Amino acid sequence: MKTSWDQEVNLNKEDCMTESRRGFLKKAAVVGSVVAVGAIAANAGTETYSSNGVVVGKSTKKEINYKKTQAWDDFYRASN
């Protein structure tokens, strides 16, 4: 048989657990937001963009989009 003292102890444990959970969630939310802000700030100035939205890199390689070959000539002749 439970006494009123046992019921009071159980209520105090539940209150303590609820407060403990709330405290954990508050701390987790603060830490998560700080990490998110830090990640955004660290990534803020890493890329530069030209006026039309293309990323401007520092590569010294020349980009080759088309090289005239027999296969391309056949393709273009077939498409016309």
DRENMI-259762 format. One record per atom (N, C-alpha, C): x, y, z; atom name; residue in three letters; chain. Coordinates in Angstrom, 3 decimals, always signed. Layout:
+----------+----------+----------+------+------+-------+
|        X |        Y |        Z | name | resn | chain |
+----------+----------+----------+------+------+-------+
|        X |        Y |        Z |   CA |  Ala |     A |
...
+----------+----------+----------+------+------+-------+
//
This chain:
+----------+----------+----------+------+------+-------+
|        X |        Y |        Z | name | resn | chain |
+----------+----------+----------+------+------+-------+
|   +0.835 |   -1.177 |   +0.000 |    N |  Met |     A |
|   +0.000 |   +0.000 |   +0.000 |   CA |  Met |     A |
|   +0.888 |   +1.252 |   +0.000 |    C |  Met |     A |
|   +0.595 |   +2.158 |   -0.922 |    N |  Lys |     A |
|   +1.391 |   +3.380 |   -1.015 |   CA |  Lys |     A |
|   +0.858 |   +4.428 |   -0.066 |    C |  Lys |     A |
|   +1.769 |   +5.101 |   +0.549 |    N |  Thr |     A |
|   +1.387 |   +6.174 |   +1.459 |   CA |  Thr |     A |
|   +1.436 |   +7.495 |   +0.723 |    C |  Thr |     A |
|   +0.977 |   +8.533 |   +1.365 |    N |  Ser |     A |
|   +1.018 |   +9.855 |   +0.746 |   CA |  Ser |     A |
|   +2.463 |  +10.311 |   +0.522 |    C |  Ser |     A |
|   +3.366 |   +9.849 |   +1.392 |    N |  Trp |     A |
|   +4.778 |  +10.213 |   +1.228 |   CA |  Trp |     A |
|   +5.340 |   +9.587 |   -0.045 |    C |  Trp |     A |
|   +4.982 |   +8.313 |   -0.343 |    N |  Asp |     A |
|   +5.428 |   +7.648 |   -1.572 |   CA |  Asp |     A |
|   +4.891 |   +8.376 |   -2.803 |    C |  Asp |     A |
|   +3.640 |   +8.780 |   -2.748 |    N |  Gln |     A |
|   +3.057 |   +9.509 |   -3.871 |   CA |  Gln |     A |
|   +3.759 |  +10.844 |   -4.068 |    C |  Gln |     A |
|   +4.106 |  +11.512 |   -2.985 |    N |  Glu |     A |
|   +4.794 |  +12.800 |   -3.072 |   CA |  Glu |     A |
|   +6.189 |  +12.622 |   -3.667 |    C |  Glu |     A |
|   +6.887 |  +11.551 |   -3.281 |    N |  Val |     A |
|   +8.222 |  +11.286 |   -3.823 |   CA |  Val |     A |
|   +8.134 |  +11.016 |   -5.311 |    C |  Val |     A |
|   +7.128 |  +10.244 |   -5.734 |    N |  Asn |     A |
|   +6.958 |   +9.966 |   -7.157 |   CA |  Asn |     A |
|   +6.666 |  +11.239 |   -7.934 |    C |  Asn |     A |
|   +5.854 |  +12.117 |   -7.389 |    N |  Leu |     A |
|   +5.570 |  +13.385 |   -8.058 |   CA |  Leu |     A |
|   +6.829 |  +14.227 |   -8.183 |    C |  Leu |     A |
|   +7.643 |  +14.252 |   -7.168 |    N |  Asn |     A |
|   +8.885 |  +15.025 |   -7.221 |   CA |  Asn |     A |
|   +9.834 |  +14.461 |   -8.264 |    C |  Asn |     A |
|   +9.883 |  +13.146 |   -8.402 |    N |  Lys |     A |
|  +10.740 |  +12.532 |   -9.432 |   CA |  Lys |     A |
|  +10.261 |  +12.912 |  -10.825 |    C |  Lys |     A |
|   +8.951 |  +12.893 |  -11.032 |    N |  Glu |     A |
|   +8.400 |  +13.254 |  -12.337 |   CA |  Glu |     A |
|   +8.683 |  +14.723 |  -12.648 |    C |  Glu |     A |
|   +8.517 |  +15.591 |  -11.672 |    N |  Asp |     A |
|   +8.812 |  +17.009 |  -11.878 |   CA |  Asp |     A |
|  +10.281 |  +17.211 |  -12.221 |    C |  Asp |     A |
|  +11.136 |  +16.487 |  -11.512 |    N |  Cys |     A |
|  +12.572 |  +16.595 |  -11.746 |   CA |  Cys |     A |
|  +12.931 |  +16.123 |  -13.154 |    C |  Cys |     A |
|  +12.318 |  +15.015 |  -13.579 |    N |  Met |     A |
|  +12.598 |  +14.504 |  -14.924 |   CA |  Met |     A |
|  +12.107 |  +15.461 |  -15.992 |    C |  Met |     A |
|  +10.931 |  +16.050 |  -15.767 |    N |  Thr |     A |
|  +10.384 |  +17.003 |  -16.723 |   CA |  Thr |     A |
|  +11.299 |  +18.220 |  -16.837 |    C |  Thr |     A |
|  +11.735 |  +18.738 |  -15.717 |    N |  Glu |     A |
|  +12.638 |  +19.886 |  -15.727 |   CA |  Glu |     A |
|  +13.968 |  +19.516 |  -16.366 |    C |  Glu |     A |
|  +14.432 |  +18.308 |  -16.107 |    N |  Ser |     A |
|  +15.686 |  +17.853 |  -16.685 |   CA |  Ser |     A |
|  +15.581 |  +17.779 |  -18.206 |    C |  Ser |     A |
|  +14.463 |  +17.259 |  -18.683 |    N |  Arg |     A |
|  +14.249 |  +17.178 |  -20.132 |   CA |  Arg |     A |
|  +14.168 |  +18.566 |  -20.750 |    C |  Arg |     A |
|  +13.443 |  +19.454 |  -20.088 |    N |  Arg |     A |
|  +13.325 |  +20.818 |  -20.604 |   CA |  Arg |     A |
|  +14.678 |  +21.509 |  -20.666 |    C |  Arg |     A |
|  +15.459 |  +21.326 |  -19.608 |    N |  Gly |     A |
|  +16.791 |  +21.927 |  -19.594 |   CA |  Gly |     A |
|  +17.668 |  +21.379 |  -20.701 |    C |  Gly |     A |
|  +17.592 |  +20.069 |  -20.919 |    N |  Phe |     A |
|  +18.376 |  +19.464 |  -21.995 |   CA |  Phe |     A |
|  +17.953 |  +20.005 |  -23.348 |    C |  Phe |     A |
|  +16.643 |  +20.092 |  -23.585 |    N |  Leu |     A |
|  +16.162 |  +20.594 |  -24.868 |   CA |  Leu |     A |
|  +16.561 |  +22.046 |  -25.093 |    C |  Leu |     A |
|  +16.517 |  +22.853 |  -24.037 |    N |  Lys |     A |
|  +16.937 |  +24.253 |  -24.171 |   CA |  Lys |     A |
|  +18.414 |  +24.340 |  -24.541 |    C |  Lys |     A |
|  +19.241 |  +23.559 |  -23.840 |    N |  Lys |     A |
|  +20.679 |  +23.578 |  -24.125 |   CA |  Lys |     A |
|  +20.963 |  +23.055 |  -25.517 |    C |  Lys |     A |
|  +20.273 |  +21.991 |  -25.924 |    N |  Ala |     A |
|  +20.478 |  +21.419 |  -27.260 |   CA |  Ala |     A |
|  +20.078 |  +22.416 |  -28.344 |    C |  Ala |     A |
|  +18.990 |  +23.151 |  -28.127 |    N |  Ala |     A |
|  +18.555 |  +24.145 |  -29.101 |   CA |  Ala |     A |
|  +19.567 |  +25.281 |  -29.220 |    C |  Ala |     A |
|  +20.093 |  +25.737 |  -28.108 |    N |  Val |     A |
|  +21.080 |  +26.817 |  -28.132 |   CA |  Val |     A |
|  +22.352 |  +26.359 |  -28.831 |    C |  Val |     A |
|  +22.833 |  +25.169 |  -28.490 |    N |  Val |     A |
|  +24.051 |  +24.663 |  -29.113 |   CA |  Val |     A |
|  +23.841 |  +24.448 |  -30.608 |    C |  Val |     A |
|  +22.687 |  +23.906 |  -30.984 |    N |  Gly |     A |
|  +22.389 |  +23.696 |  -32.404 |   CA |  Gly |     A |
|  +22.345 |  +24.986 |  -33.182 |    C |  Gly |     A |
|  +21.746 |  +26.016 |  -32.619 |    N |  Ser |     A |
|  +21.677 |  +27.293 |  -33.323 |   CA |  Ser |     A |
|  +23.053 |  +27.946 |  -33.424 |    C |  Ser |     A |
|  +23.873 |  +27.809 |  -32.387 |    N |  Val |     A |
|  +25.228 |  +28.372 |  -32.436 |   CA |  Val |     A |
|  +26.050 |  +27.668 |  -33.506 |    C |  Val |     A |
|  +25.927 |  +26.353 |  -33.595 |    N |  Val |     A |
|  +26.660 |  +25.598 |  -34.611 |   CA |  Val |     A |
|  +26.187 |  +25.994 |  -36.003 |    C |  Val |     A |
|  +24.890 |  +26.153 |  -36.193 |    N |  Ala |     A |
|  +24.358 |  +26.538 |  -37.501 |   CA |  Ala |     A |
|  +24.849 |  +27.925 |  -37.909 |    C |  Ala |     A |
|  +24.822 |  +28.867 |  -36.994 |    N |  Val |     A |
|  +25.296 |  +30.221 |  -37.300 |   CA |  Val |     A |
|  +26.789 |  +30.196 |  -37.611 |    C |  Val |     A |
|  +27.546 |  +29.405 |  -36.860 |    N |  Gly |     A |
|  +28.981 |  +29.295 |  -37.117 |   CA |  Gly |     A |
|  +29.279 |  +28.703 |  -38.477 |    C |  Gly |     A |
|  +28.521 |  +27.695 |  -38.873 |    N |  Ala |     A |
|  +28.723 |  +27.070 |  -40.183 |   CA |  Ala |     A |
|  +28.383 |  +28.035 |  -41.312 |    C |  Ala |     A |
|  +27.322 |  +28.799 |  -41.132 |    N |  Ile |     A |
|  +26.943 |  +29.779 |  -42.151 |   CA |  Ile |     A |
|  +28.000 |  +30.876 |  -42.254 |    C |  Ile |     A |
|  +28.500 |  +31.325 |  -41.125 |    N |  Ala |     A |
|  +29.521 |  +32.382 |  -41.135 |   CA |  Ala |     A |
|  +30.825 |  +31.882 |  -41.746 |    C |  Ala |     A |
|  +31.179 |  +30.632 |  -41.491 |    N |  Ala |     A |
|  +32.414 |  +30.089 |  -42.042 |   CA |  Ala |     A |
|  +32.316 |  +29.917 |  -43.546 |    C |  Ala |     A |
|  +31.128 |  +29.668 |  -44.046 |    N |  Asn |     A |
|  +30.940 |  +29.414 |  -45.469 |   CA |  Asn |     A |
|  +30.585 |  +30.685 |  -46.238 |    C |  Asn |     A |
|  +30.474 |  +31.802 |  -45.574 |    N |  Ala |     A |
|  +29.954 |  +33.020 |  -46.187 |   CA |  Ala |     A |
|  +30.809 |  +33.541 |  -47.344 |    C |  Ala |     A |
|  +32.110 |  +33.589 |  -47.215 |    N |  Gly |     A |
|  +32.918 |  +34.230 |  -48.244 |   CA |  Gly |     A |
|  +33.808 |  +33.278 |  -49.017 |    C |  Gly |     A |
|  +33.443 |  +32.028 |  -49.156 |    N |  Thr |     A |
|  +34.345 |  +31.081 |  -49.801 |   CA |  Thr |     A |
|  +34.276 |  +31.112 |  -51.318 |    C |  Thr |     A |
|  +33.148 |  +31.478 |  -51.898 |    N |  Glu |     A |
|  +33.027 |  +31.492 |  -53.349 |   CA |  Glu |     A |
|  +32.735 |  +32.908 |  -53.829 |    C |  Glu |     A |
|  +33.290 |  +33.234 |  -54.982 |    N |  Thr |     A |
|  +32.982 |  +34.518 |  -55.586 |   CA |  Thr |     A |
|  +32.172 |  +34.273 |  -56.849 |    C |  Thr |     A |
|  +31.252 |  +35.155 |  -57.140 |    N |  Tyr |     A |
|  +30.375 |  +34.985 |  -58.283 |   CA |  Tyr |     A |
|  +30.513 |  +36.177 |  -59.215 |    C |  Tyr |     A |
|  +30.440 |  +35.887 |  -60.510 |    N |  Ser |     A |
|  +30.407 |  +36.979 |  -61.471 |   CA |  Ser |     A |
|  +28.981 |  +37.501 |  -61.558 |    C |  Ser |     A |
|  +28.757 |  +38.451 |  -62.415 |    N |  Ser |     A |
|  +27.454 |  +39.094 |  -62.459 |   CA |  Ser |     A |
|  +26.339 |  +38.174 |  -62.941 |    C |  Ser |     A |
|  +26.660 |  +37.116 |  -63.698 |    N |  Asn |     A |
|  +25.591 |  +36.249 |  -64.188 |   CA |  Asn |     A |
|  +25.443 |  +34.971 |  -63.375 |    C |  Asn |     A |
|  +26.033 |  +34.883 |  -62.190 |    N |  Gly |     A |
|  +25.834 |  +33.750 |  -61.313 |   CA |  Gly |     A |
|  +26.785 |  +32.593 |  -61.515 |    C |  Gly |     A |
|  +27.771 |  +32.740 |  -62.376 |    N |  Val |     A |
|  +28.732 |  +31.676 |  -62.627 |   CA |  Val |     A |
|  +29.864 |  +31.785 |  -61.616 |    C |  Val |     A |
|  +30.268 |  +30.656 |  -61.050 |    N |  Val |     A |
|  +31.347 |  +30.653 |  -60.077 |   CA |  Val |     A |
|  +32.664 |  +30.936 |  -60.793 |    C |  Val |     A |
|  +33.420 |  +31.871 |  -60.278 |    N |  Val |     A |
|  +34.704 |  +32.227 |  -60.851 |   CA |  Val |     A |
|  +35.775 |  +31.504 |  -60.049 |    C |  Val |     A |
|  +36.492 |  +30.597 |  -60.700 |    N |  Gly |     A |
|  +37.501 |  +29.824 |  -60.006 |   CA |  Gly |     A |
|  +38.891 |  +30.364 |  -60.238 |    C |  Gly |     A |
|  +39.883 |  +29.646 |  -59.683 |    N |  Lys |     A |
|  +41.275 |  +30.059 |  -59.805 |   CA |  Lys |     A |
|  +42.077 |  +29.076 |  -60.652 |    C |  Lys |     A |
|  +41.396 |  +28.235 |  -61.414 |    N |  Ser |     A |
|  +42.072 |  +27.206 |  -62.199 |   CA |  Ser |     A |
|  +42.837 |  +27.828 |  -63.363 |    C |  Ser |     A |
|  +44.003 |  +27.271 |  -63.662 |    N |  Thr |     A |
|  +44.803 |  +27.750 |  -64.791 |   CA |  Thr |     A |
|  +44.550 |  +26.917 |  -66.037 |    C |  Thr |     A |
|  +43.748 |  +25.858 |  -65.923 |    N |  Lys |     A |
|  +43.450 |  +25.022 |  -67.079 |   CA |  Lys |     A |
|  +42.508 |  +25.747 |  -68.028 |    C |  Lys |     A |
|  +42.704 |  +25.512 |  -69.319 |    N |  Lys |     A |
|  +41.816 |  +26.076 |  -70.310 |   CA |  Lys |     A |
|  +40.672 |  +25.078 |  -70.527 |    C |  Lys |     A |
|  +39.448 |  +25.556 |  -70.479 |    N |  Glu |     A |
|  +38.294 |  +24.680 |  -70.651 |   CA |  Glu |     A |
|  +38.034 |  +24.483 |  -72.134 |    C |  Glu |     A |
|  +37.914 |  +23.226 |  -72.531 |    N |  Ile |     A |
|  +37.643 |  +22.893 |  -73.922 |   CA |  Ile |     A |
|  +36.259 |  +22.258 |  -73.987 |    C |  Ile |     A |
|  +35.331 |  +22.939 |  -74.626 |    N |  Asn |     A |
|  +33.964 |  +22.441 |  -74.722 |   CA |  Asn |     A |
|  +33.744 |  +21.616 |  -75.985 |    C |  Asn |     A |
|  +34.517 |  +21.864 |  -77.018 |    N |  Tyr |     A |
|  +34.308 |  +21.192 |  -78.302 |   CA |  Tyr |     A |
|  +35.653 |  +20.961 |  -78.966 |    C |  Tyr |     A |
|  +35.810 |  +19.757 |  -79.461 |    N |  Lys |     A |
|  +36.998 |  +19.433 |  -80.242 |   CA |  Lys |     A |
|  +36.526 |  +18.784 |  -81.533 |    C |  Lys |     A |
|  +36.957 |  +19.339 |  -82.646 |    N |  Lys |     A |
|  +36.479 |  +18.852 |  -83.934 |   CA |  Lys |     A |
|  +37.043 |  +17.456 |  -84.192 |    C |  Lys |     A |
|  +36.128 |  +16.495 |  -84.341 |    N |  Thr |     A |
|  +36.501 |  +15.116 |  -84.631 |   CA |  Thr |     A |
|  +35.581 |  +14.590 |  -85.720 |    C |  Thr |     A |
|  +35.915 |  +13.419 |  -86.260 |    N |  Gln |     A |
|  +35.097 |  +12.794 |  -87.287 |   CA |  Gln |     A |
|  +33.710 |  +12.443 |  -86.733 |    C |  Gln |     A |
|  +33.658 |  +12.019 |  -85.488 |    N |  Ala |     A |
|  +32.372 |  +11.674 |  -84.882 |   CA |  Ala |     A |
|  +31.447 |  +12.883 |  -84.813 |    C |  Ala |     A |
|  +31.974 |  +14.050 |  -84.427 |    N |  Trp |     A |
|  +31.151 |  +15.257 |  -84.386 |   CA |  Trp |     A |
|  +30.717 |  +15.662 |  -85.790 |    C |  Trp |     A |
|  +31.618 |  +15.553 |  -86.770 |    N |  Asp |     A |
|  +31.249 |  +15.876 |  -88.143 |   CA |  Asp |     A |
|  +30.104 |  +14.995 |  -88.622 |    C |  Asp |     A |
|  +30.179 |  +13.688 |  -88.340 |    N |  Asp |     A |
|  +29.096 |  +12.764 |  -88.719 |   CA |  Asp |     A |
|  +27.787 |  +13.136 |  -88.024 |    C |  Asp |     A |
|  +27.879 |  +13.473 |  -86.758 |    N |  Phe |     A |
|  +26.697 |  +13.854 |  -85.995 |   CA |  Phe |     A |
|  +26.048 |  +15.096 |  -86.587 |    C |  Phe |     A |
|  +26.841 |  +16.130 |  -86.879 |    N |  Tyr |     A |
|  +26.285 |  +17.366 |  -87.409 |   CA |  Tyr |     A |
|  +25.706 |  +17.160 |  -88.801 |    C |  Tyr |     A |
|  +26.366 |  +16.333 |  -89.633 |    N |  Arg |     A |
|  +25.820 |  +16.044 |  -90.970 |   CA |  Arg |     A |
|  +24.477 |  +15.309 |  -90.867 |    C |  Arg |     A |
|  +24.367 |  +14.375 |  -89.915 |    N |  Ala |     A |
|  +23.132 |  +13.601 |  -89.758 |   CA |  Ala |     A |
|  +22.008 |  +14.458 |  -89.201 |    C |  Ala |     A |
|  +22.336 |  +15.461 |  -88.425 |    N |  Ser |     A |
|  +21.294 |  +16.284 |  -87.799 |   CA |  Ser |     A |
|  +20.701 |  +17.306 |  -88.769 |    C |  Ser |     A |
|  +21.377 |  +17.623 |  -89.852 |    N |  Asn |     A |
|  +20.865 |  +18.615 |  -90.808 |   CA |  Asn |     A |
|  +20.001 |  +18.026 |  -91.832 |    C |  Asn |     A |
+----------+----------+----------+------+------+-------+
//
